[in-house]
Amino acid sequence: MYDIETTEEFDLWLHNLQDINMRGFIAKRITIMSSGSLGETRSLGGGLFEAKIRRGPGYRLYFVNKGNRIIVLLCGGDKSTQDRDIKRARELAKEL
């Protein structure tokens, strides 16, 4: 089980998604992550992880672990903005 925390940047990204159904799908994915099932994820090094969502334009959720029980969702994006999003996620992780 994980407690999920989010940054303001992540919350704004999710709130601004145009596809309401996708927002709901991502919220459900976050709930599933909190139960301990992280789904398709990969390490990006330095404690940063990317959770892939294989729907729509290929959404990604970038996160770090804080201790053993907390996941902090830093930012989100899709395949087309992946490089920029990873860079931003690294910046946000350093700020924690």
A tleap script that builds the chain and sets N, CA, C and O, in Angstrom:
source leaprc.protein.ff14SB
mol = sequence {
  NMET TYR ASP ILE GLU THR THR GLU GLU PHE
  ASP LEU TRP LEU HIE ASN LEU GLN ASP ILE
  ASN MET ARG GLY PHE ILE ALA LYS ARG ILE
  THR ILE MET SER SER GLY SER LEU GLY GLU
  THR ARG SER LEU GLY GLY GLY LEU PHE GLU
  ALA LYS ILE ARG ARG GLY PRO GLY TYR ARG
  LEU TYR PHE VAL ASN LYS GLY ASN ARG ILE
  ILE VAL LEU LEU CYS GLY GLY ASP LYS SER
  THR GLN ASP ARG ASP ILE LYS ARG ALA ARG
  GLU LEU ALA LYS GLU CLEU
}
set mol.1.N position { 0.833 -1.179 0.000 }
set mol.1.CA position { 0.000 0.000 0.000 }
set mol.1.C position { 0.885 1.252 0.000 }
set mol.1.O position { 1.907 1.311 0.684 }
set mol.2.N position { 0.475 2.223 -0.767 }
set mol.2.CA position { 1.191 3.495 -0.846 }
set mol.2.C position { 0.236 4.645 -0.574 }
set mol.2.O position { -0.940 4.597 -0.933 }
set mol.3.N position { 0.762 5.672 0.063 }
set mol.3.CA position { 0.077 6.943 0.118 }
set mol.3.C position { 0.548 7.723 -1.105 }
set mol.3.O position { 1.739 7.735 -1.417 }
set mol.4.N position { -0.374 8.366 -1.786 }
set mol.4.CA position { -0.038 9.116 -2.991 }
set mol.4.C position { -0.100 10.601 -2.682 }
set mol.4.O position { -1.103 11.107 -2.178 }
set mol.5.N position { 0.988 11.289 -2.991 }
set mol.5.CA position { 1.037 12.744 -2.910 }
set mol.5.C position { 1.235 13.267 -4.321 }
set mol.5.O position { 1.774 12.567 -5.178 }
set mol.6.N position { 0.806 14.481 -4.559 }
set mol.6.CA position { 0.976 15.086 -5.882 }
set mol.6.C position { 1.548 16.484 -5.727 }
set mol.6.O position { 1.370 17.140 -4.701 }
set mol.7.N position { 2.235 16.921 -6.765 }
set mol.7.CA position { 2.690 18.310 -6.800 }
set mol.7.C position { 1.570 19.161 -7.401 }
set mol.7.O position { 0.644 18.646 -8.026 }
set mol.8.N position { 1.677 20.456 -7.198 }
set mol.8.CA position { 0.711 21.367 -7.829 }
set mol.8.C position { 0.785 21.236 -9.343 }
set mol.8.O position { -0.232 21.321 -10.031 }
set mol.9.N position { 1.987 21.030 -9.856 }
set mol.9.CA position { 2.163 20.890 -11.301 }
set mol.9.C position { 1.433 19.662 -11.837 }
set mol.9.O position { 0.804 19.724 -12.894 }
set mol.10.N position { 1.513 18.553 -11.116 }
set mol.10.CA position { 0.791 17.350 -11.541 }
set mol.10.C position { -0.713 17.608 -11.511 }
set mol.10.O position { -1.421 17.281 -12.464 }
set mol.11.N position { -1.197 18.191 -10.425 }
set mol.11.CA position { -2.631 18.464 -10.300 }
set mol.11.C position { -3.132 19.352 -11.437 }
set mol.11.O position { -4.207 19.116 -11.989 }
set mol.12.N position { -2.356 20.363 -11.780 }
set mol.12.CA position { -2.738 21.269 -12.864 }
set mol.12.C position { -2.756 20.532 -14.200 }
set mol.12.O position { -3.675 20.709 -14.999 }
set mol.13.N position { -1.736 19.705 -14.439 }
set mol.13.CA position { -1.695 18.924 -15.680 }
set mol.13.C position { -2.934 18.040 -15.806 }
set mol.13.O position { -3.588 18.023 -16.848 }
set mol.14.N position { -3.251 17.311 -14.742 }
set mol.14.CA position { -4.397 16.405 -14.781 }
set mol.14.C position { -5.705 17.176 -14.964 }
set mol.14.O position { -6.567 16.772 -15.745 }
set mol.15.N position { -5.844 18.273 -14.249 }
set mol.15.CA position { -7.062 19.084 -14.341 }
set mol.15.C position { -7.269 19.647 -15.750 }
set mol.15.O position { -8.402 19.792 -16.211 }
set mol.16.N position { -6.165 19.959 -16.422 }
set mol.16.CA position { -6.259 20.585 -17.750 }
set mol.16.C position { -6.366 19.604 -18.912 }
set mol.16.O position { -6.465 20.028 -20.064 }
set mol.17.N position { -6.347 18.304 -18.635 }
set mol.17.CA position { -6.541 17.343 -19.726 }
set mol.17.C position { -7.929 17.548 -20.334 }
set mol.17.O position { -8.930 17.607 -19.619 }
set mol.18.N position { -7.972 17.653 -21.638 }
set mol.18.CA position { -9.238 17.901 -22.329 }
set mol.18.C position { -10.172 16.695 -22.310 }
set mol.18.O position { -11.391 16.852 -22.255 }
set mol.19.N position { -9.611 15.512 -22.356 }
set mol.19.CA position { -10.390 14.280 -22.413 }
set mol.19.C position { -10.832 13.877 -20.999 }
set mol.19.O position { -10.035 13.352 -20.221 }
set mol.20.N position { -12.090 14.124 -20.679 }
set mol.20.CA position { -12.612 13.831 -19.340 }
set mol.20.C position { -12.516 12.340 -19.028 }
set mol.20.O position { -12.201 11.962 -17.900 }
set mol.21.N position { -12.784 11.496 -20.017 }
set mol.21.CA position { -12.681 10.052 -19.796 }
set mol.21.C position { -11.257 9.653 -19.431 }
set mol.21.O position { -11.044 8.793 -18.577 }
set mol.22.N position { -10.286 10.284 -20.082 }
set mol.22.CA position { -8.883 9.974 -19.786 }
set mol.22.C position { -8.515 10.440 -18.384 }
set mol.22.O position { -7.760 9.767 -17.682 }
set mol.23.N position { -9.042 11.581 -17.978 }
set mol.23.CA position { -8.809 12.052 -16.600 }
set mol.23.C position { -9.294 11.010 -15.603 }
set mol.23.O position { -8.608 10.712 -14.625 }
set mol.24.N position { -10.467 10.461 -15.848 }
set mol.24.CA position { -11.013 9.423 -14.981 }
set mol.24.C position { -10.172 8.161 -15.002 }
set mol.24.O position { -9.967 7.523 -13.970 }
set mol.25.N position { -9.685 7.803 -16.185 }
set mol.25.CA position { -8.845 6.612 -16.312 }
set mol.25.C position { -7.545 6.799 -15.527 }
set mol.25.O position { -7.102 5.887 -14.829 }
set mol.26.N position { -6.940 7.972 -15.642 }
set mol.26.CA position { -5.697 8.252 -14.913 }
set mol.26.C position { -5.950 8.253 -13.414 }
set mol.26.O position { -5.135 7.734 -12.652 }
set mol.27.N position { -7.068 8.828 -12.980 }
set mol.27.CA position { -7.407 8.817 -11.544 }
set mol.27.C position { -7.550 7.380 -11.043 }
set mol.27.O position { -7.119 7.054 -9.937 }
set mol.28.N position { -8.154 6.534 -11.860 }
set mol.28.CA position { -8.293 5.119 -11.490 }
set mol.28.C position { -6.924 4.449 -11.418 }
set mol.28.O position { -6.663 3.658 -10.511 }
set mol.29.N position { -6.059 4.765 -12.366 }
set mol.29.CA position { -4.695 4.211 -12.352 }
set mol.29.C position { -3.960 4.617 -11.076 }
set mol.29.O position { -3.234 3.809 -10.496 }
set mol.30.N position { -4.142 5.849 -10.640 }
set mol.30.CA position { -3.510 6.326 -9.410 }
set mol.30.C position { -4.044 5.551 -8.212 }
set mol.30.O position { -3.282 5.197 -7.312 }
set mol.31.N position { -5.329 5.290 -8.196 }
set mol.31.CA position { -5.922 4.492 -7.115 }
set mol.31.C position { -5.321 3.088 -7.094 }
set mol.31.O position { -5.017 2.553 -6.028 }
set mol.32.N position { -5.155 2.503 -8.262 }
set mol.32.CA position { -4.562 1.166 -8.354 }
set mol.32.C position { -3.110 1.203 -7.873 }
set mol.32.O position { -2.658 0.288 -7.184 }
set mol.33.N position { -2.381 2.260 -8.239 }
set mol.33.CA position { -1.003 2.403 -7.769 }
set mol.33.C position { -0.953 2.459 -6.249 }
set mol.33.O position { -0.052 1.892 -5.630 }
set mol.34.N position { -1.920 3.143 -5.649 }
set mol.34.CA position { -1.922 3.268 -4.185 }
set mol.34.C position { -2.120 1.918 -3.506 }
set mol.34.O position { -1.729 1.737 -2.353 }
set mol.35.N position { -2.724 0.972 -4.216 }
set mol.35.CA position { -2.936 -0.357 -3.640 }
set mol.35.C position { -1.687 -1.227 -3.746 }
set mol.35.O position { -1.661 -2.345 -3.231 }
set mol.36.N position { -0.646 -0.715 -4.416 }
set mol.36.CA position { 0.612 -1.452 -4.513 }
set mol.36.C position { 0.907 -1.999 -5.885 }
set mol.36.O position { 2.006 -2.503 -6.120 }
set mol.37.N position { -0.041 -1.918 -6.804 }
set mol.37.CA position { 0.163 -2.412 -8.164 }
set mol.37.C position { 0.557 -1.234 -9.059 }
set mol.37.O position { -0.299 -0.463 -9.493 }
set mol.38.N position { 1.854 -1.101 -9.330 }
set mol.38.CA position { 2.337 0.060 -10.066 }
set mol.38.C position { 2.144 -0.054 -11.565 }
set mol.38.O position { 2.295 0.936 -12.282 }
set mol.39.N position { 1.816 -1.236 -12.053 }
set mol.39.CA position { 1.587 -1.402 -13.482 }
set mol.39.C position { 2.873 -1.271 -14.273 }
set mol.39.O position { 3.954 -1.556 -13.758 }
set mol.40.N position { 2.765 -0.846 -15.511 }
set mol.40.CA position { 3.929 -0.741 -16.390 }
set mol.40.C position { 4.730 0.507 -16.018 }
set mol.40.O position { 4.330 1.632 -16.317 }
set mol.41.N position { 5.851 0.286 -15.370 }
set mol.41.CA position { 6.725 1.386 -14.965 }
set mol.41.C position { 8.155 1.056 -15.365 }
set mol.41.O position { 8.501 -0.101 -15.603 }
set mol.42.N position { 8.972 2.090 -15.435 }
set mol.42.CA position { 10.401 1.875 -15.650 }
set mol.42.C position { 11.174 2.921 -14.876 }
set mol.42.O position { 10.719 4.049 -14.684 }
set mol.43.N position { 12.347 2.519 -14.441 }
set mol.43.CA position { 13.235 3.420 -13.725 }
set mol.43.C position { 13.940 4.319 -14.733 }
set mol.43.O position { 14.404 3.860 -15.777 }
set mol.44.N position { 14.010 5.600 -14.407 }
set mol.44.CA position { 14.732 6.557 -15.241 }
set mol.44.C position { 16.048 6.953 -14.588 }
set mol.44.O position { 16.750 7.841 -15.073 }
set mol.45.N position { 16.378 6.287 -13.481 }
set mol.45.CA position { 17.611 6.568 -12.762 }
set mol.45.C position { 17.429 7.662 -11.725 }
set mol.45.O position { 16.541 8.508 -11.837 }
set mol.46.N position { 18.277 7.630 -10.726 }
set mol.46.CA position { 18.238 8.665 -9.696 }
set mol.46.C position { 16.977 8.654 -8.861 }
set mol.46.O position { 16.637 9.666 -8.249 }
set mol.47.N position { 16.273 7.529 -8.820 }
set mol.47.CA position { 15.056 7.431 -8.033 }
set mol.47.C position { 13.798 7.905 -8.745 }
set mol.47.O position { 12.717 7.906 -8.156 }
set mol.48.N position { 13.925 8.304 -10.001 }
set mol.48.CA position { 12.782 8.770 -10.795 }
set mol.48.C position { 12.208 7.604 -11.587 }
set mol.48.O position { 12.945 6.787 -12.139 }
set mol.49.N position { 10.876 7.539 -11.636 }
set mol.49.CA position { 10.182 6.477 -12.357 }
set mol.49.C position { 9.152 7.067 -13.310 }
set mol.49.O position { 8.651 8.175 -13.115 }
set mol.50.N position { 8.852 6.287 -14.351 }
set mol.50.CA position { 7.837 6.655 -15.336 }
set mol.50.C position { 6.802 5.542 -15.374 }
set mol.50.O position { 7.144 4.379 -15.590 }
set mol.51.N position { 5.549 5.888 -15.168 }
set mol.51.CA position { 4.443 4.941 -15.302 }
set mol.51.C position { 3.790 5.204 -16.656 }
set mol.51.O position { 3.355 6.320 -16.939 }
set mol.52.N position { 3.727 4.171 -17.485 }
set mol.52.CA position { 3.153 4.313 -18.824 }
set mol.52.C position { 1.670 3.962 -18.802 }
set mol.52.O position { 1.234 3.045 -18.105 }
set mol.53.N position { 0.924 4.710 -19.577 }
set mol.53.CA position { -0.492 4.433 -19.775 }
set mol.53.C position { -0.686 4.269 -21.272 }
set mol.53.O position { -0.535 5.225 -22.032 }
set mol.54.N position { -1.011 3.088 -21.682 }
set mol.54.CA position { -1.115 2.787 -23.109 }
set mol.54.C position { -2.522 3.067 -23.630 }
set mol.54.O position { -3.205 2.183 -24.147 }
set mol.55.N position { -2.917 4.287 -23.482 }
set mol.55.CA position { -4.187 4.780 -24.030 }
set mol.55.C position { -3.942 6.180 -24.552 }
set mol.55.O position { -3.010 6.865 -24.131 }
set mol.56.N position { -4.783 6.590 -25.466 }
set mol.56.CA position { -4.632 7.935 -26.012 }
set mol.56.C position { -3.255 8.115 -26.628 }
set mol.56.O position { -2.745 7.210 -27.289 }
set mol.57.N position { -2.647 9.287 -26.412 }
set mol.57.CA position { -1.346 9.566 -27.016 }
set mol.57.C position { -0.163 8.972 -26.225 }
set mol.57.O position { 0.980 9.380 -26.431 }
set mol.58.N position { -0.426 8.035 -25.345 }
set mol.58.CA position { 0.648 7.407 -24.578 }
set mol.58.C position { 1.030 8.239 -23.367 }
set mol.58.O position { 2.161 8.715 -23.265 }
set mol.59.N position { 0.097 8.412 -22.458 }
set mol.59.CA position { 0.336 9.232 -21.277 }
set mol.59.C position { 1.379 8.607 -20.365 }
set mol.59.O position { 1.519 7.386 -20.294 }
set mol.60.N position { 2.107 9.473 -19.669 }
set mol.60.CA position { 3.105 9.068 -18.702 }
set mol.60.C position { 2.915 9.846 -17.412 }
set mol.60.O position { 2.553 11.022 -17.427 }
set mol.61.N position { 3.166 9.174 -16.297 }
set mol.61.CA position { 3.145 9.790 -14.976 }
set mol.61.C position { 4.543 9.640 -14.403 }
set mol.61.O position { 5.078 8.532 -14.365 }
set mol.62.N position { 5.135 10.724 -13.962 }
set mol.62.CA position { 6.492 10.701 -13.431 }
set mol.62.C position { 6.431 10.824 -11.919 }
set mol.62.O position { 5.744 11.692 -11.381 }
set mol.63.N position { 7.167 9.935 -11.233 }
set mol.63.CA position { 7.076 9.905 -9.779 }
set mol.63.C position { 8.364 9.469 -9.119 }
set mol.63.O position { 9.250 8.896 -9.752 }
set mol.64.N position { 8.448 9.753 -7.833 }
set mol.64.CA position { 9.529 9.285 -6.971 }
set mol.64.C position { 8.899 8.652 -5.743 }
set mol.64.O position { 7.749 8.924 -5.400 }
set mol.65.N position { 9.671 7.810 -5.096 }
set mol.65.CA position { 9.259 7.246 -3.810 }
set mol.65.C position { 9.844 8.123 -2.709 }
set mol.65.O position { 10.984 8.580 -2.793 }
set mol.66.N position { 9.055 8.340 -1.700 }
set mol.66.CA position { 9.497 9.103 -0.536 }
set mol.66.C position { 9.338 8.151 0.642 }
set mol.66.O position { 8.234 7.960 1.152 }
set mol.67.N position { 10.430 7.564 1.063 }
set mol.67.CA position { 10.340 6.517 2.067 }
set mol.67.C position { 9.837 5.239 1.429 }
set mol.67.O position { 9.937 5.059 0.215 }
set mol.68.N position { 9.300 4.358 2.244 }
set mol.68.CA position { 8.827 3.069 1.734 }
set mol.68.C position { 7.350 3.056 1.377 }
set mol.68.O position { 6.889 2.125 0.715 }
set mol.69.N position { 6.597 4.063 1.798 }
set mol.69.CA position { 5.141 3.994 1.650 }
set mol.69.C position { 4.523 5.166 0.907 }
set mol.69.O position { 3.299 5.240 0.795 }
set mol.70.N position { 5.330 6.075 0.401 }
set mol.70.CA position { 4.768 7.272 -0.236 }
set mol.70.C position { 5.282 7.400 -1.666 }
set mol.70.O position { 6.479 7.277 -1.922 }
set mol.71.N position { 4.372 7.645 -2.577 }
set mol.71.CA position { 4.701 7.959 -3.967 }
set mol.71.C position { 4.324 9.421 -4.184 }
set mol.71.O position { 3.222 9.847 -3.837 }
set mol.72.N position { 5.244 10.178 -4.759 }
set mol.72.CA position { 4.972 11.573 -5.091 }
set mol.72.C position { 4.895 11.679 -6.609 }
set mol.72.O position { 5.894 11.492 -7.303 }
set mol.73.N position { 3.709 11.979 -7.117 }
set mol.73.CA position { 3.510 12.200 -8.550 }
set mol.73.C position { 3.977 13.620 -8.863 }
set mol.73.O position { 3.411 14.592 -8.363 }
set mol.74.N position { 5.001 13.732 -9.685 }
set mol.74.CA position { 5.652 15.014 -9.947 }
set mol.74.C position { 5.007 15.782 -11.090 }
set mol.74.O position { 4.675 16.960 -10.952 }
set mol.75.N position { 4.831 15.104 -12.223 }
set mol.75.CA position { 4.239 15.734 -13.398 }
set mol.75.C position { 3.765 14.640 -14.341 }
set mol.75.O position { 4.025 13.457 -14.121 }
set mol.76.N position { 3.084 15.039 -15.366 }
set mol.76.CA position { 2.579 14.089 -16.347 }
set mol.76.C position { 2.763 14.637 -17.743 }
set mol.76.O position { 3.095 15.807 -17.935 }
set mol.77.N position { 2.543 13.781 -18.704 }
set mol.77.CA position { 2.657 14.199 -20.094 }
set mol.77.C position { 2.290 13.046 -21.005 }
set mol.77.O position { 1.665 12.075 -20.579 }
set mol.78.N position { 2.680 13.161 -22.246 }
set mol.78.CA position { 2.449 12.069 -23.189 }
set mol.78.C position { 3.717 11.828 -23.999 }
set mol.78.O position { 4.728 12.506 -23.811 }
set mol.79.N position { 3.650 10.878 -24.881 }
set mol.79.CA position { 4.833 10.473 -25.644 }
set mol.79.C position { 5.457 11.654 -26.391 }
set mol.79.O position { 6.680 11.729 -26.509 }
set mol.80.N position { 4.641 12.564 -26.890 }
set mol.80.CA position { 5.167 13.678 -27.693 }
set mol.80.C position { 5.973 14.681 -26.869 }
set mol.80.O position { 6.784 15.419 -27.429 }
set mol.81.N position { 5.770 14.722 -25.564 }
set mol.81.CA position { 6.490 15.668 -24.700 }
set mol.81.C position { 7.413 14.945 -23.717 }
set mol.81.O position { 7.862 15.535 -22.734 }
set mol.82.N position { 7.691 13.689 -23.981 }
set mol.82.CA position { 8.391 12.828 -23.029 }
set mol.82.C position { 9.752 13.390 -22.592 }
set mol.82.O position { 10.030 13.437 -21.394 }
set mol.83.N position { 10.594 13.812 -23.522 }
set mol.83.CA position { 11.922 14.302 -23.149 }
set mol.83.C position { 11.825 15.532 -22.244 }
set mol.83.O position { 12.522 15.620 -21.234 }
set mol.84.N position { 10.972 16.463 -22.604 }
set mol.84.CA position { 10.777 17.672 -21.795 }
set mol.84.C position { 10.202 17.317 -20.426 }
set mol.84.O position { 10.613 17.880 -19.411 }
set mol.85.N position { 9.254 16.384 -20.400 }
set mol.85.CA position { 8.621 15.991 -19.138 }
set mol.85.C position { 9.613 15.312 -18.194 }
set mol.85.O position { 9.583 15.546 -16.986 }
set mol.86.N position { 10.482 14.480 -18.738 }
set mol.86.CA position { 11.492 13.813 -17.903 }
set mol.86.C position { 12.429 14.853 -17.299 }
set mol.86.O position { 12.762 14.781 -16.116 }
set mol.87.N position { 12.850 15.810 -18.102 }
set mol.87.CA position { 13.723 16.879 -17.593 }
set mol.87.C position { 13.034 17.636 -16.468 }
set mol.87.O position { 13.644 17.913 -15.435 }
set mol.88.N position { 11.766 17.970 -16.666 }
set mol.88.CA position { 11.017 18.706 -15.639 }
set mol.88.C position { 10.841 17.851 -14.390 }
set mol.88.O position { 10.956 18.361 -13.275 }
set mol.89.N position { 10.566 16.568 -14.557 }
set mol.89.CA position { 10.395 15.676 -13.417 }
set mol.89.C position { 11.677 15.606 -12.588 }
set mol.89.O position { 11.624 15.570 -11.359 }
set mol.90.N position { 12.827 15.586 -13.262 }
set mol.90.CA position { 14.105 15.576 -12.536 }
set mol.90.C position { 14.271 16.859 -11.718 }
set mol.90.O position { 14.742 16.822 -10.581 }
set mol.91.N position { 13.880 17.994 -12.309 }
set mol.91.CA position { 13.955 19.270 -11.582 }
set mol.91.C position { 13.050 19.243 -10.348 }
set mol.91.O position { 13.461 19.648 -9.260 }
set mol.92.N position { 11.829 18.768 -10.525 }
set mol.92.CA position { 10.892 18.723 -9.415 }
set mol.92.C position { 11.371 17.762 -8.323 }
set mol.92.O position { 11.199 18.032 -7.134 }
set mol.93.N position { 11.968 16.649 -8.727 }
set mol.93.CA position { 12.473 15.681 -7.746 }
set mol.93.C position { 13.576 16.302 -6.898 }
set mol.93.O position { 13.656 16.036 -5.699 }
set mol.94.N position { 14.416 17.117 -7.498 }
set mol.94.CA position { 15.499 17.777 -6.754 }
set mol.94.C position { 14.935 18.755 -5.729 }
set mol.94.O position { 15.537 18.970 -4.677 }
set mol.95.N position { 13.782 19.346 -6.034 }
set mol.95.CA position { 13.162 20.316 -5.134 }
set mol.95.C position { 12.535 19.683 -3.898 }
set mol.95.O position { 12.285 20.369 -2.907 }
set mol.96.N position { 12.280 18.378 -3.952 }
set mol.96.CA position { 11.641 17.697 -2.812 }
set mol.96.C position { 12.578 17.584 -1.627 }
set mol.96.O position { 12.199 17.040 -0.590 }
savepdb mol mol.pdb
quit
